[in-house]
Amino acid sequence: MGRFFVAVYLALNFSVAQGQEQVTWSADIACLVYTHCTPCHNDKGIAPFPLQSYEDAYRFRYGIEPIIASRQMPPWPPSTDYGDLAHERVLTQEEIDLFQHWVEQGAAEGIPDQAPTPPVYASSLEITDPDFSVRLPSFEIPDLREYDLYRCFVIPTNESEDRYITGIEIAPGNRKVVHHVILFQDTSGIPEQLDAADPNLGYTCFGGIGTNTASMVAGWVPGSSAFSAPEGMGIYLPKGATLVAQIHYPEGSAGEIDSTLINIKFSDQTALRRIENIPVLNHFLGIDRPLFIPANTRQTFHETFSPVPFKVIVTGIAPHAHLICESMKAYATTLTGDTIPLINIPHWDFDWQGFYEFKKPVIIPAFSTLHGEATYNNTTSNHHLPGDIPVDVSVGEATTDEMMLFFFSFAVYQQGDENLVIDNNQHTPHYNDCSYAGMTVATQDYAAGSPWKIWPNPASSFLHIETSTSADVVVIRLTDLWGRFILEERMTDNQRQINLPEGLPSGVYLCQISDQSGVRSAWKKVIISR
Ligand code: HEC
């Protein structure tokens, strides 16, 4: 290519770079939406409208912008600075700013071909290849006459060997009326007898499932997603065990039909480490006073479990309360006076409860004390109050009663557990690894704190990269100004030479270095002149 052509090419590319400062759907926003929103906002998902195209996002742009800025969406009630939870659904401030700029600048589409391909959601289920799957028969909820219904459905497993559950997903058939599902396992034969004695499908149960030999396997509450056990661990299911799903249909559900689905993955192994799911902190034992919240009062309760008899690892936690609860928090204190934060939910939302896992299992030393705190607001300042005026609330199973439970998923500590990892990402991995062509130009000096060099620049056949970072592995990516992928290489040393592909046209390119998670990254413009 002659000198003249190189000059024209560069000029064109620079004008493109200028144009890119405008935030567009194709270059910037689609990536964020496909990463953080469409997992729920798709045509089969749980959110009320899809966000699967530019048209969808454009239509809802004024609704989206403030809801992201106030961090109401994506829904993630726990504080991000208390406990180290896995799979956090949170946007970075940079991502929030980008949305805001997009809307302010008129929410342009940009160049449609350059948007990432939209994800396809074949099913709203997370476990699509279960080893055991059951859809409960259609159940018409009878007239409850102002009572909540707790109905137990018996599910024989017919497994001839002991099994370990490594994944489980419960998908309510009718989300309008399913308040919760708790799945138990039992081998006493009593649930079958109770079922046979009731002429209708299942049997009515309250509290538990009518036996005291049952143990909890999993649960679904609004906001739950599928459970998957950490590597090498599982929930024990004895051979021949019966699963019993206790489903709570609140008052006012009469006439509705539900048919809930349960999908389970089993391990191939016959012996696995057991995870127990137990409400270790609860309002039956270890609460500082009975859970009673008189009308027009705000009350904080404290639960403890002490001492933890041996060293354990906690892989997950699920706080549970009902409507008038305002906040929930759990932590552990050790004999040496350390506090181990577990979870803090500053604005409890009954509709967004979850089973939360930790990035790494939390190690709790023997003889520690577990603590739970919850505040209930039974005054008119609480807009989640079930009625118009506050009435006395006490402990109970109805939605309008209250509870204070913290389910712990834990296992006895084993040597080496320090190395277990449940979630390695600092930030939700970006859908299709899409890169931000638009942002890169603006943020190219991001790496000021960790100098790195690239030479020669302009380059013709190779690039030499030198960093001062201490990260074990640095990923180098070369893209064009649109963020289109050209090559990716890893450097495990502070220096690396990369040969440029033959046939790569002269022009301006972007070279990104980042740590393995892709979160800490920096960019430089590179000119290739051949
Ligand atoms: C985990 C599932 C989930 C994710 C992820 C999610 N949403 Fe939602 N979204 C919902 C549900 C469910 C609702 C319905 C209201 C509710 O239940 O809070 C909703 C409601 C909304 C609303 C309407 C809110 C209102 O008050 O009317 C907007 C706007 C919205 N979402 C935007 C987004 C955007 C933008 C993203 C990505 C940045 C996102 N959501 C991510 C599930 C989700």
Residues whose N, C-alpha, C, O or C-beta is under 5 A from the ligand:
A	BS01	HEC	H36 C37 C40 I46 A47 P48 G63 I64 I67 M73 P74 P75
